[in-house]
Amino acid sequence: MFGSKLATKMWETAAEKGIGGLFKPWQMRREGNTSIELKRKEMLIIAQTEKDIEGIKKGEVIVSLTDINNPKLISMKDPDSFHFDDKKEPHLDIKSLMLNANNYSIANEIQKEINVTKALYIAEDILSLDQSDPLDDEIEADWLIRWRDSAATTSSEHLQQLWGRVLAGEIKSPGHYSLRTLEFIKNLTQREAKDIEKLFSHSFINLIIKSDGLEKSFDDEVIANELNYTFLSEMQSLGLISGFESLGVQTTFISKSEDLFIQHFIYNEKVMTVTNDNAQKKLEISVFLFTPLAVELSSLCKILINSHYLNFVIKYIKGKGFKVTIGDLTTDENGQKFSSNNVEV
C-alpha cells in the first residue's frame, strides 16, 4: 500500500495508461516499510542514469545495441572498445553520424522518462499526505497523455514541481485543471514561473488589492516597486490578470449577517475577519482581477502572502472604517471550518 488511497490511484492510473514505465516493475513492490527504501534506490538509479545520459550526449560513451534486450554503455575513452572506419583523410563519416544520432535519440527518450518519473514522485509525495478517498471519476485519457508529453520535456526542478502538483490536483479532483492550463505551463520559462510566484505572493483571495484612485496603483513605495507598470503589464499579457488597462475595477462585499457587517477571508491557513457595527455597510475595494487561468495556477502554487503586502491590505481595509481580526484556520472532525485564537490587528 502506498501512503494513501489517492497515491495508489495515481500509480494505478499511470500504469494503466503506460505512463512512468521506467520503474514499472518496482511499483508492485512498494509496500509497507519497504516503500521508503525502494524509493531511495529508485532515486539513486535516476541520478546515475542522468549521468549516463550526459556522457552519451557528450560523446564520452555510446549505446551498444548488439543485443537489443541487453543494451550496454561503451566508453569512448578507450579507443579499442569501439572501431570506426580507419580512413584518416577528411570525409563524411556516415557511420559516425548515424551512431551519434541514434545515441542522442536514445538519451533524449530516457531523459523524458526520467522527467515524467520525477513529476510522478512529486505527485505521490503530495497525495500521500492526503487521506481522503478518491472520487469515482476518472482522469480523461487525452488530459493524461497531454500531461505526460508536457512533463517529459521539462528538466527544470522548479517546473517539475508544478507538473507534480498539477497531476496530484487532477487525481484528487478530475477535471479541475484544463488543457489550456497544461499548455500554459508547458510554455513557461523559469523566469516567468518566478514572476508568477511573485504575483501570487502579492495577492489576497485571488485579487490584487490596490489603492483607490486612478493616479497610481499603490500608495506604498515598496509594493509600487514590486508591482510596477512593466511587471503588471507582463502579467496581463500572459493572461493572468484583467482590469490593468483601465487601472483596476471595483469589487464589493456585503455582510453575511443581518446584525452587523461581517466577512471572512481565508488565506495561508489563516482567517481574516472584517467587521463593522453597521450591517448595511459595504466593503468596496479597488482591484486587479485574476483570470480563470490565474485562479487555476494559484491553487498549484502554495505561496505565502508577502507580509508587507498583507499589512498594506489590512491598512487599506481599516482605512475604510472596518475592524480587522486574524485567527488560525481550524477544521473540526465534521469538516467545518472556523477561526480560533483571533487577534485584532
JOGIKA-V995308 format. One record per helix or strand. SS is the DSSP state (H for helix, E for strand). FROM is the first residue (numbers start at 1). LEN is the number of residues. If there is no record, write none. Layout:
SS	FROM	LEN
SS	FROM	LEN
This chain:
H	5	12
H	21	7
H	34	24
E	61	4
E	72	4
H	94	35
H	141	12
H	157	16
H	179	8
H	190	12
E	204	1
E	207	4
H	221	6
H	229	9
E	241	2
E	249	5
E	261	7
E	270	7
E	283	8
H	292	7
H	307	12
E	323	9
E	337	8
